[in-house]
Amino acid sequence: MKIAFISDIHSNIYALESVLEDISKRGIDEVYCLGDLTSYHCFPNEVIDSIRTNNIPTIIGNNDLDIVEGRVREGSPKEWNVKVLTDENLQWLKNLPAEIEIEKYGKSIKLVHGSTRKITEYMHEGTELTNKLVLEDAADILVSAHTHLPYFYRHHGKLVINCGSVGKPKIGSPNATYAVLDIDENRENVEIIELEYPFEKLVEALRFNNFSEKLIDEVQTGLVD
């Protein structure tokens, strides 16, 4: 069985469309989204509509939570997202769970946005904190996001995965990233997929809507100060 994990789309419909097309070509059996559908860019409704249309189980991200709870700064991209979101999509965001737990071939898999204890906490690759949280949790496989930096490794027999970012990568290129877990009774293989998408279309839309040149530069380079 192949399971795709996507996250941190951040209102970037062009990246999401490219990733979902790539997923469809790979014979993926299931897709899960680890949150942060909104903020930063200018297509929150299009992203949410796509996730809903494709029936992708989804958890809430920290930026999504800020939006539904009204924690937005005046003049920010997050405020822009709040203003354009439909009432239906805002309500859908409000109803998203904080985590998802599934079981495949006798292995428990937990999906969180930040860490197992806090939505805004970063689980960076191989750190003392990450390893501590992995061992404290009952799951055999722990999948997180939030860092926008994909990775996978094993720690004391447990598999740790970060699926990176579809819509706002921090990998030094504009490419989208997501993770694929190939699992059965005998194996747990992970592949990090890095994928080009037409980011120039996003840049054009951001400029049309008067988003900052700093944000546009981040889109083009995959670098964040």
C-alpha positions in Angstrom: 0.0 0.0 0.0 1.2 3.5 -0.9 0.2 6.5 1.3 0.9 10.1 0.3 1.3 12.8 3.0 1.0 16.4 1.9 1.0 19.6 4.0 1.6 23.3 4.2 -0.1 24.2 0.9 -0.5 27.8 2.0 -3.1 28.9 -0.5 -0.9 27.8 -3.4 -3.3 26.1 -5.8 -0.8 25.7 -8.6 1.5 23.6 -6.4 -1.4 21.6 -5.1 -2.7 20.8 -8.5 0.7 19.6 -9.7 1.2 17.4 -6.6 -2.2 15.8 -6.9 -1.6 15.1 -10.6 1.7 13.5 -9.7 0.1 11.5 -6.9 -2.5 10.2 -9.4 0.3 8.9 -11.7 2.0 7.0 -8.9 -0.7 4.6 -8.0 -1.1 6.0 -4.5 -3.8 4.3 -2.5 -4.5 6.9 0.1 -3.7 10.6 0.6 -3.7 12.6 3.9 -3.2 16.3 4.5 -1.4 17.6 7.6 -2.8 21.1 7.6 -1.9 24.7 6.8 -4.0 24.9 3.7 -4.3 28.7 4.1 -2.2 31.9 4.6 0.7 33.5 2.8 -0.6 33.2 -0.8 -3.9 34.1 -2.5 -5.9 31.0 -3.4 -7.4 29.7 0.0 -10.8 28.8 -1.4 -9.4 27.0 -4.4 -7.1 24.9 -2.2 -9.8 24.0 0.3 -12.3 23.2 -2.5 -9.7 20.9 -4.1 -9.0 19.1 -0.8 -12.7 18.7 -0.2 -13.5 17.6 -3.7 -10.8 14.9 -3.5 -12.1 13.7 -0.1 -8.6 14.0 1.5 -8.6 13.5 5.3 -7.1 16.6 6.8 -6.0 18.0 10.1 -5.8 21.6 11.0 -2.5 23.6 10.9 -1.4 26.5 13.0 -2.1 29.1 10.3 -5.5 27.6 9.7 -6.2 27.8 13.5 -5.1 31.5 13.5 -7.5 32.2 10.8 -10.5 30.5 12.3 -9.8 32.1 15.7 -9.2 35.6 14.2 -5.5 36.0 15.1 -4.5 38.0 12.0 -2.4 41.1 11.6 -3.8 44.0 9.7 -2.5 44.2 6.2 -1.0 40.7 6.3 -1.5 37.9 3.8 -3.4 36.0 6.6 -5.9 38.9 6.8 -6.2 38.8 3.0 -7.1 35.1 3.3 -9.7 35.7 6.0 -11.4 38.4 3.8 -11.8 36.1 0.8 -12.6 32.8 2.5 -16.2 31.7 2.0 -18.3 31.1 5.1 -18.6 27.4 4.1 -14.9 26.9 3.8 -14.2 28.8 7.1 -16.6 26.5 8.9 -15.0 23.5 7.3 -11.6 24.6 8.6 -13.1 25.1 12.1 -14.3 21.4 12.1 -10.9 19.9 11.2 -9.3 17.6 13.9 -6.0 18.3 15.5 -4.6 14.9 14.6 -5.4 11.7 12.8 -4.5 8.1 13.8 -4.7 5.2 11.4 -3.5 1.6 11.4 -2.0 -0.3 8.5 -0.8 -3.9 8.6 -0.8 -3.8 12.4 1.3 -0.6 12.6 -0.2 2.6 14.2 0.4 5.8 12.3 -0.1 9.2 13.9 -0.4 12.4 11.9 0.2 15.8 13.6 0.9 19.2 12.2 3.6 20.5 14.6 4.5 18.1 17.3 2.6 15.5 19.4 2.0 18.0 22.1 1.6 21.4 20.4 0.5 22.6 16.9 3.2 25.3 16.7 6.1 23.2 18.0 8.7 22.2 15.5 9.9 18.6 15.2 13.2 19.1 13.4 15.1 16.1 12.0 17.0 14.1 14.6 16.9 16.6 17.5 16.8 15.6 21.1 13.2 17.0 21.3 12.0 15.1 18.3 13.5 11.8 19.5 12.0 12.4 23.0 8.5 13.0 21.6 8.8 10.0 19.3 9.6 7.7 22.2 6.9 9.1 24.4 4.2 8.5 21.8 2.6 5.1 21.3 2.6 5.3 17.5 4.9 3.1 15.4 5.1 5.7 12.7 4.9 9.5 13.4 4.2 11.9 10.6 4.5 15.7 11.1 4.9 18.8 9.0 5.2 22.5 9.9 9.0 22.8 9.3 8.6 22.9 5.5 11.7 20.7 5.5 11.1 17.0 4.5 12.9 14.1 6.1 12.6 10.6 7.4 14.6 8.4 9.7 14.3 5.7 12.3 14.7 6.1 16.0 14.7 3.0 18.3 12.6 1.1 15.7 10.1 3.9 15.1 9.7 5.6 11.8 9.7 9.4 11.8 8.5 11.3 8.7 8.2 15.0 7.8 6.4 15.5 4.5 7.7 19.0 3.8 5.7 21.7 2.1 3.6 21.6 -1.0 3.1 25.4 -1.3 5.9 27.2 0.6 9.1 25.1 0.6 12.2 26.1 2.5 14.5 23.8 0.6 16.3 26.4 -1.5 14.2 25.9 -4.6 10.6 26.6 -5.5 9.8 22.9 -5.9 6.9 21.4 -3.9 7.6 18.4 -1.6 5.6 15.6 -0.2 6.2 12.1 1.2 5.1 8.6 0.2 5.0 5.7 2.6 5.1 2.3 0.9 3.9 -0.2 3.6 2.9 -3.8 3.9 3.5 -6.6 6.4 7.2 -6.7 5.7 8.3 -3.2 4.8 8.0 0.5 5.5 9.8 2.4 2.8 9.6 6.2 2.5 10.3 8.4 -0.5 10.4 12.2 -0.5 9.1 13.6 -3.7 10.3 16.9 -5.0 8.3 18.3 -7.8 8.4 21.3 -10.1 5.2 23.3 -10.6 4.4 26.6 -12.5 5.3 28.9 -9.7 5.4 31.8 -12.2 1.6 31.7 -12.3 1.6 32.2 -8.5 4.0 35.0 -8.7 1.8 36.7 -11.3 -1.2 36.4 -9.0 0.6 37.6 -6.0 1.8 40.7 -7.8 -1.7 41.4 -9.2 -3.1 41.3 -5.6 -0.2 43.5 -4.3 1.5 40.9 -2.1 5.0 41.8 -0.9 8.1 41.4 -3.1 9.7 39.6 -0.1 7.1 36.9 -0.2 7.3 36.7 -4.0 11.1 36.2 -3.7 10.5 33.4 -1.2 8.2 31.7 -3.8 10.9 32.0 -6.5 13.9 30.8 -4.4 12.5 28.5 -1.7 14.5 30.5 0.8 13.1 32.2 3.9 14.9 34.7 6.1 
